[in-house]
Every structure is written in C-alpha cells, then in structure tokens.
Amino acid sequence: MIAISSFREVLNVLNENPKSRTLDIVAQKLAYFPVPKVASSSMKQMFHELEFGEKLSQKSEPDHRHGIHTAFFNTRDFYGLDLAFYQGFSRIAIIRDPVERILSAYTNRVEHLGELSEGNIDMDLAKALNVEPDPPRHKFFQNIDKYRILSGSVRHHTDPFTRFLGSDLGYYTDVYKMDQLDLLAEQVSGLCGRKVSIEHYNKRTGRTAFKWLGVKARKHLLTFCAGDYALLSDHFLPPKA
C-alpha cells in the first residue's frame, strides 16, 4: 500500500495560512478543488476516511449541518490558493449542471435547513430589501441576489463556479460530472493503492425542479447562472425558460 501523507500536517499548514492549500494528498500528487453543492461533502468524507480510517460523524456539531466542512476542511477560494504548489499534481474538479446546483442549494439550505427563516436573518435588513423570510421557490429565485445578502451560507452555496474553480477548466487534469463519481473513485483507488468509494451525502427525497418555477423565476435563475454556463459550455447547456 502506498503511504499517504498526513492530513494532520496538511491541516497545520492550512491553519497557519488558511487560503493557501486545497484538499490534497501530497505523496500521491493528488489535489481536489471543492465546490459547494457539487459532491463536496461526499469527497471530503472520502479524504477523511483515507486519513483516519473512518467517515466523520455528521453528529459532530449540534445542528448536524457543517461537521465535515468545519471539523475537517473548509472550502477555499480558488484565487487565494498557492497554485504553483500543484504543478505536477493530478488536479480534480467535479462539475454539475448550474441550474440543478442552485435548485439543490435552495432545497437544502432554505427548505430543509431554514437558513432564511425569521430567526436566522436580519429582519430589518429583509424589510429594507423588501423580501420575506422562508421564501417559496418562485420568490427566492426572483430575488436570489437579495437573499444572498441576507445569508452568508446561502451566498456561499450559490456562489459561482469561478470562485472555487477559477475561470478556465483547462487548469484541471481531470474533470468529472456528478454521475461519474465511480470513475473518480477508481482513479483515487489507483493512486492510493486501496479501494475507496464515494458515497452520496445530503441526498434528499424532496427536490425542486426547474419546470416547477414560473416563467419569471426561470428567467431570473438562468440569468444568475449565465456565467457558470459559459464556463461549463463544453459540458452543459442551459434549459429553455
């Protein structure tokens, strides 16, 4: 079995300079660049298991929401990373249809976790922005920029791909779609000398479909995702409004 460099050492470096490194296995020259709502919980769990021999319990924090992201690794801004460090690495990105990603963020962060509920937002600011708490889907997507102001978590989970992957996918040696995680697991298994699997976390039965939105909400969402579709144009086409 090929030795894996210690994540404890990596995390010490991250604590000293928290924006300089992404999630990596130095000995195998493997780096993964997380994007919120694009299998990032699943990938971080895989890396945690490689280092510690087990998945991180999602009950590690009282609200069960952020365990793997705060206790193990918090997603970095691409433009703050030391990119020179990753020359010669296998640089992995996972991508997803932009509209599906934002719909998933709404279902998870707003409907399931209530991050735009009255108790979680500044109601005076909400009134100034002329929006209400706990928005139904059509209200959220018509006013997504205002709701991003109200919640740092909602903003983080709906920030564009470029914040996390940069403006050119050509930087990456390997780009996988969400339905190709088995192939990614095979690549990581080969590099690490042990079989790994990537389980799907945060998978909910409740979904929000693009076709369920009104015309105005669909148009707003497509405008919001235009930059992501430009970046991912070789992989995804936007749906019709």
Protein Blocks (a to p, Z undefined) as FASTA:
>chain_A
ZZdddfklmmmmmmmmmmlpccddfklopacdddehihklmmmmmmmmmmnopacdfklp
fnlmmmmmmmmoccddfklpcfklmgoiacddddddfklmmmmmmmmmmmmnopmgfklc
cfklmmmnopaehiafklmmmmmmmmmmmpmklmmmmgcfklmnojbfklpmbdcdfklm
mmmmmmmmmmnopacddddehiafbdcdfklpcfklmmmmmmmmmmmmmmmmmmbccddZ
Z
